[in-house]
Amino acid sequence: MIKVLFFASYRERLGCDQLELDSSADTVSALKQELAERGDLWKTVLLDRKTLIAVNQVMTKETTTLADGDEVAFFPPVTGG
């Protein structure tokens, strides 16, 4: 089971703050692809190259390997002013 969290505008756009998935995805990239299959909105949000990713609360890249019990968080880039 993988816990997936969505933050900020991703949470608002998807209408979802978290999911628990029985996923066979072995990398973050594969998980993103799996979630993108839920529809065009999911694809638009998650396949954005600017998406920030954390696995178990550590910033990471799409090539990171996933294991059962991991927590994956997706959030948009942050801009300040």
N, C-alpha and C positions, 0 to 999 in steps of 0.2 A: 504494500500500500504506500502510495506517495501522496503527501499533503501538498497541495498547490495553493498559493496565496496570490491575490491580486491587490495592488495598491493604487491609490490616487485615481487618476482619470481612467486607468484600466479597469478598476473595480466599478466605476460609474458606467463606463461604456458597455461592459459585459453584463452588468447587473448581477455580479457575483463577487463575493469577497474571498471564498475559498472552496476547494473541492478536495475530496479524498478519492483517489483513483487506484484501481487495480490495473496498473500499467506494466507493459512489457518493455517500455522505453528504457534503453540502457545509457542514454546521454540526454542532456538538456535539449539538444537540438531535436532528437527523436521525440521527446515529450512535447516540444513546441509544435511539431508536425502533427502529432496525434491530436492535440487540442485544436489545431487549425482546421481539422476535419469536421469540427462541430458546426461550421458555417462561415459565410463570408465575413461577418463581423469579427469572429474569432481569428480568422486568417489575417485580416487587416491589422488588428491590434497586436497579435503575437509574433507575426513575421516581420514586424518593423525592426530594421537593423539597429535602431537606437535603444531597443528594450534593454533595461538593466536586469540582471539576474543574480539572485543569491541562493546558494544551496546550504542549508543548515546555518543560515545567518552569516555566511561568508560570501562576499562578492566573488563572482566566478564568470566563466565563459561557457559558450554553448557546447564545447567539447568535453565538459566535465561529466564524468561517469556518475550514474545514479544507482542507488541501492534501495532495497525495500526499507521503508521507514524514513526516508529522506523528506525534508521539507524544502520545496522550491518556491521562491517568490519572484514574481515579475512586476516591474514597475517602470514607469516612463522616466526618461532623463529629467533631471531637475535643473531648472534655471533659476538664477538669483538676480537680484537687482539692488 
